[in-house]
Amino acid sequence: MKDRLKRLCFILITLLLILGARLIQLQIIQGKRYARLSDRNRIRKIVLPAPRGRIFDRNGILLADTRPTWTVAIIPTETNDSALALLSILLNRPQNELLRRLQPVSEVPAPIDILRNASFDVIAKIEENNFRLPGVLVRVDHIRNYPFRNLYSHVIGYVGEITEEELSRDSSYRLLDYIGKTGIEARYERFLRGRDGYKYVEVDARGREIGPLPEKRPEPYIPGKDIYLTIDHNLQQAAYDLISKYERAAVVAIAINTGEILCLVSYPDFDPNIFLAPLNPSQWNTLISNKSKPFYNRAISSAYPPGSTFKPLVALLALEKQLITPHAQLLPCNGTFQYGNRKFKCWSAHGRLNIIGAIEQSCNVFFYQLGTKIRVDTLAEFCHQFGLGKNTGIDIPGENAGNIPDRDFLNRRYGKNQWTQGFMLNYCIGQGEVLVTALQLTQLYSCFANGGFYFRPYLVAKIESAGQIILINKPQRFEVKINQTNLDWIKNALTRVVEYGTGQAAQLQEITIAGKTGTAQNPPNPDHAWFVGYAPADNPEIAIAVIIENAGHGGTVAAPIVGELVRYYFTKRTLP
Amino acid sequence: MKKVDITLLGTTCLLVIIGLLAIYSSASSQYLFRQLIFLPVGITGLLIACFTPRRLIYGMAEIFYGLTLLLLVLVLIFGSGPGAHRWFAIGTFNFQPSELAKISTVIILAKYLSYRRKMDFDFRTLAGPTAIVLPVVTLILLEPDLSTSISFLPMYAAMLYWQGLRPLYILLLFMPVLSFIAGFSLYFWIPFFSILSIIVFLRLRFFRALAAIATGSFFGLLSPVFLSLLKDYQRARIKSFFAPWLDPHGIGWNIIQSQIAIGSGRLFGKGYLNGSQKRLGFLPNRHTDFIFSCIAEEFGLIGSVVLLIIFGLLIYRLLLIAYRTRDQNGALITVGFAAIIGYHVFVNIGMLLGILPVTGITLPLISYGGSSLAATMTMIGFALNVAMNSE
């Protein structure tokens, strides 16, 4: 028994001696240092802001980076009321707003950001009043910079200050953080955003850094990843110059054998840089009250009737279903077509045409006659195969799926069986309730050009981190089962459209273009002008769609733009 | 012979008074008043434990134990606490059944062990007591309250030892658990397991040793799995101990603040009510888990060492009472209580000094909190009871 007591006491004394030894170490050996640390506001946590990832075009041209800026911050434990009052005057912000920001005081004396991207003016005033502003810091920060301003507003999108709602969804953000709001910035937020680092420093009573705190290893920041787009900057600029003459327009070009988007422009647009500084109300009001809606991405979010650009698809279906042979001629076009007791108009009297001629001349009467024979669900199902009526899956948010009417849709729209085959006549010339986006049409024509397959269109080629590739987008292929001979007839017709038909304005000397004009009826307003095509016609590389809103005929307005873009692409483009 | 153990009673009173002073200094008079309201509860517990005939207490061991299990189950269902089910909220006061569990488990364990003449490392000897401890530990683990459930292990070990089980066997019995805890970090597990293996191979026959090593390594490998199942804050605490720099704004920060407070006290301290760290609000839970930092800051090394000596004296006194009495059952209970109090003192202060992981464990008799105060005073009361009727 005695030795048990002894042993337990031995353990007890040993443990107490361990504690005592540690106490001596802390209070005597290191006591001086700890006394200094506890003396006055000794440790400060410094945020090392991580720069956001850069964005490049396919050839490495910088489209978005960060630039240095100033951020004003307050250390709640070091500031006082008079400093806050003065700061609220300097920043022109109500004092209680500043106080509210400082509310969740952490145990760690860390600076809390009050104003990011502060102007030089404000910084100068703060520095002047330095001695009257204890606990107020100005630090160098990074902020997004879009050197090409409006040019990429609909592709890259923009970043802005995080909202309360976004903050509540992801707690890893802090107030005043920037977050991607639209476009690539939003979709690829988690790659572009870096992770802020921290370091702990000892500061003296006057707030000057003495050195790092040995107990806490600093946590370095991790910069955001760099994104390389599929966009060709020169082509984007060329497309922009061509369509920005008009009031509202959009253009999309994709590389048909990968689905890479080479350019995507929607006009009007906005300067994404304005969201980085506190927005001035008049600027905002001009943007918001603009009837042309500059925030609206017309290339992917706006669905229009395809007009005559829809006809080649209908013709292909007719050949596939053997409703017609390539050489067969239908009833001659004399400018109108009588169906039931309704007259359907054509824009000219074309006479007798076969299917090639009908596409070439864009004859409505020919397609009205096909419309009497095609069932709505057959056409809808065929359209779906080519990706119409559903999202293409482009890697930016805001895509419109368009509308491909089918039996269910008509029953819902007009009441069960309250509609007739007459609906199909307008459907087959691409007017009325059939709606597509410019991107979908580009995809459709790339499928024609490829001979029966297409790729999911995408904007991000690869993502790099410190020179290491961490993600490469692989083309995603979709197959459509069609007869090659039938498709060849259609492709032949599309070539003839530019050579002899309605699309002659797109013609180039050096390269053969194939394509189709379209005029989307938009009553009571003027029609929208379409042109969709691909080039070179015999060995296609690129598909382009152009829509000019309320500009009239596709053949006159939209076709020349595609011609110019193709010329630019094949003659002046910078090689990868 | 009826004689009150003046040393034990004196150290207890001293610690309670130091505690009240420290609570006032570190928090506010409001907390002091609340603690003063708890104090009569503690004194009542002490008096009851001191003057109830021990036979009666031993006789009710099973009832206490059953009641404890019931309360532990109920607290899992109805209990509250920060991200856990640890206590019953009664008005503005909280009652922690795990405090009661400490006492009742010790009592029933002592009753069971004191019948055993010969303590060997076999199923017959160890299955029973282990079966008593295990459900309590598991239920507390489920609350979840890791540190309190671990406090049962040194208590169990001390009681087995007192009853005569060889330390090597205790080591073997605890190896799975120890290996599991050490397994949270490879850097701890490898030296721990190497030393353990050497001891086992030196002292046991080959195949037995091999089996022991195999069991140990299995539980060691289990801990990474377990770690992934833990609550975030618990994982943070464990990780923050093994690698404090990984946790820049969380718990590691508290420990640095606590060390600054303690270290800045230096030899003589800053004087009562003059601590700066806690006044600035750097320390969370400064009147509960972190109260020793305040004492060390205000009274310096001298004050801290005096406090350690008082605690040492109190625990020594408990062991001495156990040694002197002829009542083996009472002795075992006292040893169990001594182990629990010792564990709390060492783990709490060790944590604040940065040599043990941060656990939510209080400093007995000093920290703010009614359940802990009442439980500890009841333990002391029982020891006084044993001391008074030693013959």
HADDOCK unambig.tbl for C-alpha pairs under 7 A between the chains (distance, minus, plus):
assign (segid A and resid 1 and name CA) (segid B and resid 323 and name CA) 6.99 0.50 0.50
assign (segid A and resid 4 and name CA) (segid B and resid 162 and name CA) 6.70 0.50 0.50
assign (segid A and resid 5 and name CA) (segid B and resid 319 and name CA) 6.71 0.50 0.50
assign (segid A and resid 5 and name CA) (segid B and resid 323 and name CA) 6.75 0.50 0.50
assign (segid A and resid 9 and name CA) (segid B and resid 316 and name CA) 6.66 0.50 0.50
assign (segid A and resid 16 and name CA) (segid B and resid 308 and name CA) 6.84 0.50 0.50
assign (segid A and resid 19 and name CA) (segid B and resid 350 and name CA) 6.52 0.50 0.50
assign (segid A and resid 20 and name CA) (segid B and resid 305 and name CA) 6.61 0.50 0.50
assign (segid A and resid 22 and name CA) (segid B and resid 353 and name CA) 6.87 0.50 0.50
assign (segid A and resid 23 and name CA) (segid B and resid 301 and name CA) 6.65 0.50 0.50
assign (segid A and resid 24 and name CA) (segid B and resid 301 and name CA) 6.91 0.50 0.50
assign (segid A and resid 26 and name CA) (segid B and resid 263 and name CA) 4.68 0.50 0.50
assign (segid A and resid 27 and name CA) (segid B and resid 262 and name CA) 6.59 0.50 0.50
assign (segid A and resid 27 and name CA) (segid B and resid 263 and name CA) 4.13 0.50 0.50
assign (segid A and resid 27 and name CA) (segid B and resid 264 and name CA) 6.43 0.50 0.50
assign (segid A and resid 27 and name CA) (segid B and resid 265 and name CA) 6.29 0.50 0.50
assign (segid A and resid 27 and name CA) (segid B and resid 266 and name CA) 4.17 0.50 0.50
assign (segid A and resid 27 and name CA) (segid B and resid 267 and name CA) 6.42 0.50 0.50
assign (segid A and resid 27 and name CA) (segid B and resid 301 and name CA) 6.32 0.50 0.50
assign (segid A and resid 28 and name CA) (segid B and resid 266 and name CA) 5.58 0.50 0.50
assign (segid A and resid 28 and name CA) (segid B and resid 267 and name CA) 6.43 0.50 0.50
assign (segid A and resid 30 and name CA) (segid B and resid 263 and name CA) 6.75 0.50 0.50
assign (segid A and resid 31 and name CA) (segid B and resid 263 and name CA) 4.85 0.50 0.50
assign (segid A and resid 31 and name CA) (segid B and resid 264 and name CA) 5.48 0.50 0.50
assign (segid A and resid 31 and name CA) (segid B and resid 266 and name CA) 5.19 0.50 0.50
assign (segid A and resid 32 and name CA) (segid B and resid 264 and name CA) 6.99 0.50 0.50
assign (segid A and resid 34 and name CA) (segid B and resid 260 and name CA) 5.08 0.50 0.50
assign (segid A and resid 34 and name CA) (segid B and resid 263 and name CA) 5.20 0.50 0.50
assign (segid A and resid 34 and name CA) (segid B and resid 264 and name CA) 4.73 0.50 0.50
assign (segid A and resid 35 and name CA) (segid B and resid 263 and name CA) 6.69 0.50 0.50
assign (segid A and resid 35 and name CA) (segid B and resid 264 and name CA) 3.85 0.50 0.50
assign (segid A and resid 37 and name CA) (segid B and resid 260 and name CA) 6.81 0.50 0.50
assign (segid A and resid 38 and name CA) (segid B and resid 260 and name CA) 6.29 0.50 0.50
assign (segid A and resid 38 and name CA) (segid B and resid 261 and name CA) 6.95 0.50 0.50
assign (segid A and resid 38 and name CA) (segid B and resid 264 and name CA) 6.46 0.50 0.50
assign (segid A and resid 38 and name CA) (segid B and resid 277 and name CA) 6.56 0.50 0.50
assign (segid A and resid 107 and name CA) (segid B and resid 282 and name CA) 5.59 0.50 0.50
assign (segid A and resid 216 and name CA) (segid B and resid 245 and name CA) 5.32 0.50 0.50
assign (segid A and resid 217 and name CA) (segid B and resid 245 and name CA) 5.37 0.50 0.50
